[in-house]
Amino acid sequence: MANEETLPLTRAGKPKIFYGYIIVAAGFSSMMIVHGAFNSFGVFFTPLLAEFGSTRAVLSGAASLAFLLMGFTAIVMGVLTDRFGPRVVLTASALFFGGGHLLMSQADAIWQIYLFFIVIGIGLSASDVVPLSTVVRWFVKRRGAMTGVMKVGTGLGMMIMPLVVSGLIGAVGWQNSYRILGVLVLVTVIPLAQLMRRDPREMVLLPDGESQPVTEVPALVEKGLSLRETIRTRQLWFVCGFYLVILFCGNSILVHIVPHAIDLDVSAPIAAGSFAVIGGTSMLGRVVMGFAGDRIGIKRAMVVCFLILITALFWLQVARELWMLYLFAAVYGFNHGGFFALISPLIAGLFGTRSQGTLLGFVIFSGTIGGSIGALLTGHIFDITGSYQLAFLILLLLAIIGLILTTLIRPITEGSEK
């Protein structure tokens, strides 16, 4: 991790609080706000259907477009983060994301929803790649654990925000609810972005808060493969393949689980509660699987998540009552959180951190291809058949394929997961 060059210490003694924990806290908070807002689309779904008289497939397409654009732009955001650091990138993305929600409050046609979700998708693109590519540079020994803790913010946002938005829609309507979300993003995420630092060198520190007994800290030299080198490996394509499956399943469920519950004669607020259950148990999954990844290896922890996903999707095939949907949400939420806690450490372990932001953006893009297709196809299948049954069966079969791809991963660089 270091060469013989050194950087002079500009402050005496060891900081009382390792700045890496501030990075985790800032990433936690920004993810909570951004992902909570974006994943509330399922709560907006029914009011928007009623307002614009659209089919589910057409309306789902807006979220799919944003998701796909988010993935493509994530590559750019990853490159910019590797080169210029996280502060500017996260600030700019917050302006797009918050501004997109403000624009949504003015939508009066379906084409405008698509246009405004393009703006939202650009803003969403940095929400994961910036914090996740940053935290793995600040931690090595506790990489999985700290990534998991940071990603708890996403789960907390998923648990709280849909319930809040559901109440807001009932009280002030969907337009004002979008206005409130837009302002919330702008006044919270932009200040949080100013706390981000690319790596410990900027603070004259070492990863994991390691103490340095002398008055100089070695300059860190990041090891690993470039994007061009990594593309030539089968491992990257296996990772892209199973991450595509994860997002295909995940986005399908997050967009359609609330409408599915409403179709089963569940009231809208209680249906939104199933979404909150996913968010709540995903927090547990992020922490547990993050720590498990440090203990048993990231790849093994990923396999465990796929086994849980397959179990949850098998249960979804027969879930027809409220308690059964809530049980599905609880089990699915655990693996959902675990996946997102493990993906960035897995990439760092396989390919090194030299191009972490770029590689993470590339993998996220592959996932968003699956996520965008998944939500759209699931809505289209419902429009044709009047049921989600076939779509849910497809999710189960894809999860099995994802498990197979995960088992095929082999180590590349020194220290890779086995």
Secondary structure, DSSP 8 states (H G I E B T S, - for coil): -EEEEEEE--S-S--SS-HHHHHHHHHHHHHHHHHHHHTTHHHHHHHHHHHH---HHHHHHHHHHHHHHHHHHHHHHHHHHHHH-HHHHHHHHHHHHHHHHHHHTT--SHHHHHHHHHHHHHHHTHHHHHHHHHHHHH-STTHHHHHHHHHHHHHHHHHHHHHHHHHHHHHHHHHHHHHHHHHHHHHHHHHHHTT--SSGGGGT--GGG---SSSEEEEE---B--HHHHHTSHHHHHHHHHHHHHHHHHHHHHHHHHHHHHHTT--HHHHHHHHHHHHHHHHHHHHHHHHHHHHH-HHHHHHHHHHHHHHHHHHHTT--SHHHHHHHHHHHHHHHHHHHHHHHHHHHHHHBSTTHHHHHHHHHHHHHHHHHHHHHHHHHHHHHHSSSHHHHHHHHHHHHHHHHHHHT----STT---
